[in-house]
Amino acid sequence: MSVARRFIFSGLVLVACGHTAPTASPPAAIASSPSLVELEPLAEGVWLHRTTHDEIPANGLVVATADDGALLVDTGWSDADGLALLAAVHDRLGRTVTDAIVTHSHDDRVGGVRALVAHGVHIHAGTATAAKMVADGLPAPDDAAASPAARTIGGVDVEIFFPGAGHTRDNVVVWLPATKIVFGGCFVKSPAATDLGNIADAELAAWPASIAAVRARYPQAAIIVPGHGPITGDDPAIDGLARTAALLAAP
């Protein structure tokens, strides 16, 4: 997919983020950690964010909300990434992150949660992810959303939908009806993917039916965002859901 322009933010992640509510200080070990956040315009009021760990970039979203606020979908790999996301959204977009949705319990989705919570960000997660986060010692989400969960966050309508197991048993997708975007997270592979990636916690037998459930619920989707890699490939007729189904069907 061609992009009009790309914003890159890098540097020390201890940056004032412009929050009006009192915020806790991040752990000292995080305060001096460098990180990199990449932002790409995706649709009106929506940006793709990327954070990278061990040379593996992970996708998420930034969604503009009312009163110069922002909603994150997924939080980066680490507390350093979480802080860098807050700073990048503030410095590059002039917005303050108020809420974040996490799409499953792996590090590339929930790694920045502690840093976000320390800065007053409200966390939303599917019920299974919420339980797993607590079991793993992460802060409990403010909102454990039973699927399908319709939410209005800062004036923006979103839906959190659990289609069934796939990449994990707790993976959800996020629907933005105003821009017709489905954020699939790691449940959806990139059209450029050559394999299914990390399947340590996958339910391979259930995954095809779960893909069909997403397709059936959001037939009007214009953009399907995978958890890793480009959104589009060489063949515009093949989106991430189709590519994931093909990889699952391969011998």
One Martini backbone bead per residue (centre of mass of N, CA, C, O) as a GRO file, in nm:
protein
  251
    1MET     BB    1   0.094   0.036   0.024
    2SER     BB    2   0.060   0.354  -0.020
    3VAL     BB    3   0.216   0.647   0.133
    4ALA     BB    4   0.226   0.972   0.193
    5ARG     BB    5   0.366   0.937   0.483
    6ARG     BB    6   0.638   0.931   0.734
    7PHE     BB    7   0.677   0.879   1.075
    8ILE     BB    8   0.961   0.932   1.295
    9PHE     BB    9   1.044   0.807   1.624
   10SER     BB   10   1.325   0.897   1.830
   11GLY     BB   11   1.459   0.821   2.155
   12LEU     BB   12   1.400   0.917   2.445
   13VAL     BB   13   1.126   0.805   2.655
   14LEU     BB   14   1.158   1.050   2.847
   15VAL     BB   15   0.856   1.215   2.794
   16ALA     BB   16   0.640   1.450   2.781
   17CYS     BB   17   0.272   1.381   2.733
   18GLY     BB   18   0.036   1.590   2.825
   19HIS     BB   19  -0.101   1.518   3.080
   20THR     BB   20  -0.353   1.614   3.314
   21ALA     BB   21  -0.317   1.381   3.480
   22PRO     BB   22  -0.186   1.214   3.712
   23THR     BB   23   0.135   1.046   3.711
   24ALA     BB   24   0.336   0.789   3.709
   25SER     BB   25   0.642   0.678   3.742
   26PRO     BB   26   0.866   0.520   3.581
   27PRO     BB   27   1.085   0.303   3.577
   28ALA     BB   28   1.421   0.357   3.575
   29ALA     BB   29   1.494   0.139   3.353
   30ILE     BB   30   1.312   0.291   3.132
   31ALA     BB   31   1.388   0.597   3.112
   32SER     BB   32   1.670   0.531   2.919
   33SER     BB   33   1.527   0.388   2.689
   34PRO     BB   34   1.542   0.322   2.370
   35SER     BB   35   1.324   0.393   2.086
   36LEU     BB   36   1.089   0.294   1.816
   37VAL     BB   37   0.858   0.484   1.613
   38GLU     BB   38   0.612   0.422   1.363
   39LEU     BB   39   0.419   0.640   1.140
   40GLU     BB   40   0.114   0.584   0.940
   41PRO     BB   41  -0.105   0.674   0.728
   42LEU     BB   42  -0.439   0.519   0.665
   43ALA     BB   43  -0.666   0.722   0.760
   44GLU     BB   44  -0.894   0.911   0.879
   45GLY     BB   45  -0.762   0.925   1.197
   46VAL     BB   46  -0.544   0.694   1.106
   47TRP     BB   47  -0.269   0.496   1.234
   48LEU     BB   48   0.019   0.330   1.195
   49HIS     BB   49   0.205   0.128   1.420
   50ARG     BB   50   0.563   0.066   1.493
   51THR     BB   51   0.744  -0.196   1.654
   52THR     BB   52   1.075  -0.325   1.756
   53HIS     BB   53   1.199  -0.672   1.798
   54ASP     BB   54   1.447  -0.842   1.691
   55GLU     BB   55   1.365  -0.735   1.393
   56ILE     BB   56   1.046  -0.726   1.474
   57PRO     BB   57   0.769  -0.598   1.348
   58ALA     BB   58   0.480  -0.427   1.490
   59ASN     BB   59   0.141  -0.374   1.472
   60GLY     BB   60  -0.071  -0.080   1.500
   61LEU     BB   61  -0.292   0.172   1.640
   62VAL     BB   62  -0.409   0.509   1.574
   63VAL     BB   63  -0.690   0.695   1.715
   64ALA     BB   64  -0.880   0.954   1.680
   65THR     BB   65  -1.018   1.172   1.921
   66ALA     BB   66  -1.149   1.364   2.127
   67ASP     BB   67  -0.978   1.630   2.243
   68ASP     BB   68  -0.692   1.524   2.142
   69GLY     BB   69  -0.716   1.226   2.136
   70ALA     BB   70  -0.628   0.864   2.186
   71LEU     BB   71  -0.623   0.539   2.037
   72LEU     BB   72  -0.493   0.228   2.106
   73VAL     BB   73  -0.370  -0.058   1.921
   74ASP     BB   74  -0.165  -0.169   2.090
   75THR     BB   75   0.173  -0.146   2.289
   76GLY     BB   76   0.398  -0.311   2.228
   77TRP     BB   77   0.683  -0.493   2.366
   78SER     BB   78   0.721  -0.258   2.589
   79ASP     BB   79   0.762  -0.006   2.803
   80ALA     BB   80   0.931   0.160   2.608
   81ASP     BB   81   0.719   0.153   2.384
   82GLY     BB   82   0.487   0.281   2.538
   83LEU     BB   83   0.631   0.554   2.586
   84ALA     BB   84   0.693   0.613   2.287
   85LEU     BB   85   0.400   0.626   2.196
   86LEU     BB   86   0.311   0.861   2.367
   87ALA     BB   87   0.521   1.060   2.249
   88ALA     BB   88   0.458   1.035   1.945
   89VAL     BB   89   0.163   1.122   1.957
   90HIS     BB   90   0.220   1.396   2.082
   91ASP     BB   91   0.454   1.511   1.891
   92ARG     BB   92   0.326   1.431   1.597
   93LEU     BB   93  -0.012   1.464   1.663
   94GLY     BB   94  -0.118   1.624   1.923
   95ARG     BB   95  -0.178   1.376   2.128
   96THR     BB   96  -0.359   1.193   2.387
   97VAL     BB   97  -0.354   0.904   2.545
   98THR     BB   98  -0.644   0.724   2.692
   99ASP     BB   99  -0.654   0.449   2.520
  100ALA     BB  100  -0.646   0.074   2.507
  101ILE     BB  101  -0.622  -0.205   2.290
  102VAL     BB  102  -0.596  -0.555   2.329
  103THR     BB  103  -0.566  -0.865   2.126
  104HIS     BB  104  -0.351  -1.012   2.317
  105SER     BB  105  -0.103  -1.184   2.543
  106HIS     BB  106   0.135  -1.098   2.392
  107ASP     BB  107   0.408  -0.891   2.390
  108ASP     BB  108   0.328  -0.732   2.115
  109ARG     BB  109   0.054  -0.623   2.277
  110VAL     BB  110   0.128  -0.595   2.619
  111GLY     BB  111   0.419  -0.469   2.684
  112GLY     BB  112   0.304  -0.150   2.743
  113VAL     BB  113   0.097  -0.144   2.981
  114ARG     BB  114   0.237  -0.036   3.234
  115ALA     BB  115   0.309   0.243   3.116
  116LEU     BB  116   0.019   0.330   3.051
  117VAL     BB  117  -0.103   0.307   3.333
  118ALA     BB  118   0.100   0.513   3.465
  119HIS     BB  119  -0.047   0.734   3.247
  120GLY     BB  120  -0.378   0.680   3.256
  121VAL     BB  121  -0.451   0.446   3.079
  122HIS     BB  122  -0.710   0.275   2.933
  123ILE     BB  123  -0.789  -0.073   2.940
  124HIS     BB  124  -0.870  -0.305   2.676
  125ALA     BB  125  -1.023  -0.642   2.679
  126GLY     BB  126  -1.072  -0.941   2.652
  127THR     BB  127  -1.158  -1.174   2.876
  128ALA     BB  128  -0.921  -1.374   2.828
  129THR     BB  129  -0.696  -1.162   2.833
  130ALA     BB  130  -0.749  -1.049   3.112
  131ALA     BB  131  -0.689  -1.310   3.265
  132LYS     BB  132  -0.399  -1.348   3.156
  133MET     BB  133  -0.277  -1.086   3.262
  134VAL     BB  134  -0.316  -1.147   3.560
  135ALA     BB  135  -0.158  -1.418   3.561
  136ASP     BB  136   0.110  -1.248   3.447
  137GLY     BB  137   0.116  -0.962   3.623
  138LEU     BB  138  -0.071  -0.766   3.507
  139PRO     BB  139  -0.277  -0.533   3.469
  140ALA     BB  140  -0.594  -0.484   3.497
  141PRO     BB  141  -0.834  -0.415   3.309
  142ASP     BB  142  -1.091  -0.188   3.289
  143ASP     BB  143  -1.192  -0.369   3.028
  144ALA     BB  144  -1.384  -0.664   3.005
  145ALA     BB  145  -1.475  -0.783   2.691
  146ALA     BB  146  -1.764  -0.910   2.570
  147SER     BB  147  -1.846  -1.085   2.299
  148PRO     BB  148  -1.961  -0.841   2.140
  149ALA     BB  149  -1.801  -0.511   2.179
  150ALA     BB  150  -1.939  -0.206   2.217
  151ARG     BB  151  -1.769   0.111   2.171
  152THR     BB  152  -1.719   0.450   2.302
  153ILE     BB  153  -1.421   0.641   2.226
  154GLY     BB  154  -1.407   0.959   2.205
  155GLY     BB  155  -1.650   0.923   1.975
  156VAL     BB  156  -1.557   0.629   1.893
  157ASP     BB  157  -1.642   0.354   1.718
  158VAL     BB  158  -1.620   0.016   1.845
  159GLU     BB  159  -1.517  -0.336   1.800
  160ILE     BB  160  -1.497  -0.634   1.996
  161PHE     BB  161  -1.387  -0.952   1.850
  162PHE     BB  162  -1.449  -1.298   1.892
  163PRO     BB  163  -1.402  -1.557   1.645
  164GLY     BB  164  -1.194  -1.742   1.767
  165ALA     BB  165  -0.959  -1.944   1.743
  166GLY     BB  166  -0.589  -1.929   1.655
  167HIS     BB  167  -0.318  -1.793   1.737
  168THR     BB  168  -0.513  -1.790   1.982
  169ARG     BB  169  -0.758  -1.818   2.238
  170ASP     BB  170  -0.777  -1.470   2.269
  171ASN     BB  171  -0.826  -1.351   2.000
  172VAL     BB  172  -0.887  -1.029   1.865
  173VAL     BB  173  -1.081  -0.791   1.695
  174VAL     BB  174  -1.095  -0.460   1.535
  175TRP     BB  175  -1.363  -0.230   1.470
  176LEU     BB  176  -1.394   0.050   1.227
  177PRO     BB  177  -1.667   0.185   1.083
  178ALA     BB  178  -1.580   0.469   0.967
  179THR     BB  179  -1.317   0.316   0.801
  180LYS     BB  180  -1.328   0.005   0.752
  181ILE     BB  181  -1.151  -0.134   0.987
  182VAL     BB  182  -0.947  -0.420   1.044
  183PHE     BB  183  -0.793  -0.542   1.331
  184GLY     BB  184  -0.610  -0.854   1.358
  185GLY     BB  185  -0.343  -0.901   1.420
  186CYS     BB  186  -0.208  -1.224   1.461
  187PHE     BB  187  -0.458  -1.356   1.324
  188VAL     BB  188  -0.334  -1.188   1.084
  189LYS     BB  189  -0.177  -1.213   0.792
  190SER     BB  190   0.016  -1.120   0.560
  191PRO     BB  191   0.021  -1.121   0.214
  192ALA     BB  192   0.353  -1.168   0.245
  193ALA     BB  193   0.341  -1.425   0.384
  194THR     BB  194   0.512  -1.761   0.433
  195ASP     BB  195   0.394  -1.791   0.727
  196LEU     BB  196   0.255  -1.826   1.067
  197GLY     BB  197   0.466  -1.819   1.267
  198ASN     BB  198   0.366  -1.806   1.580
  199ILE     BB  199   0.232  -2.140   1.710
  200ALA     BB  200   0.245  -2.217   2.018
  201ASP     BB  201  -0.081  -2.105   2.076
  202ALA     BB  202  -0.229  -2.248   1.858
  203GLU     BB  203  -0.545  -2.318   1.664
  204LEU     BB  204  -0.549  -2.467   1.371
  205ALA     BB  205  -0.835  -2.602   1.342
  206ALA     BB  206  -1.000  -2.327   1.416
  207TRP     BB  207  -0.904  -2.089   1.232
  208PRO     BB  208  -1.078  -2.098   0.969
  209ALA     BB  209  -1.353  -2.037   1.109
  210SER     BB  210  -1.262  -1.766   1.227
  211ILE     BB  211  -1.215  -1.625   0.960
  212ALA     BB  212  -1.507  -1.654   0.859
  213ALA     BB  213  -1.629  -1.480   1.088
  214VAL     BB  214  -1.501  -1.213   1.002
  215ARG     BB  215  -1.606  -1.202   0.713
  216ALA     BB  216  -1.912  -1.212   0.797
  217ARG     BB  217  -1.913  -0.952   0.986
  218TYR     BB  218  -1.703  -0.780   0.764
  219PRO     BB  219  -1.775  -0.732   0.440
  220GLN     BB  220  -1.698  -0.404   0.434
  221ALA     BB  221  -1.407  -0.420   0.442
  222ALA     BB  222  -1.117  -0.222   0.334
  223ILE     BB  223  -0.920  -0.284   0.585
  224ILE     BB  224  -0.658  -0.524   0.673
  225VAL     BB  225  -0.474  -0.568   0.970
  226PRO     BB  226  -0.184  -0.692   1.057
  227GLY     BB  227   0.055  -0.768   1.299
  228HIS     BB  228   0.249  -0.818   1.046
  229GLY     BB  229   0.339  -0.637   0.803
  230PRO     BB  230   0.192  -0.583   0.523
  231ILE     BB  231  -0.129  -0.511   0.398
  232THR     BB  232  -0.015  -0.553   0.110
  233GLY     BB  233   0.030  -0.700  -0.207
  234ASP     BB  234   0.060  -0.793  -0.533
  235ASP     BB  235  -0.239  -0.893  -0.483
  236PRO     BB  236  -0.536  -0.718  -0.437
  237ALA     BB  237  -0.724  -0.985  -0.387
  238ILE     BB  238  -0.523  -1.035  -0.139
  239ASP     BB  239  -0.566  -1.070   0.186
  240GLY     BB  240  -0.501  -1.159   0.506
  241LEU     BB  241  -0.723  -1.372   0.529
  242ALA     BB  242  -0.653  -1.529   0.273
  243ARG     BB  243  -0.361  -1.591   0.349
  244THR     BB  244  -0.416  -1.747   0.606
  245ALA     BB  245  -0.590  -1.969   0.480
  246ALA     BB  246  -0.370  -2.071   0.284
  247LEU     BB  247  -0.160  -2.151   0.500
  248LEU     BB  248  -0.348  -2.357   0.645
  249ALA     BB  249  -0.392  -2.535   0.371
  250ALA     BB  250  -0.118  -2.612   0.357
  251PRO     BB  251   0.093  -2.897   0.359
   0.00000   0.00000   0.00000
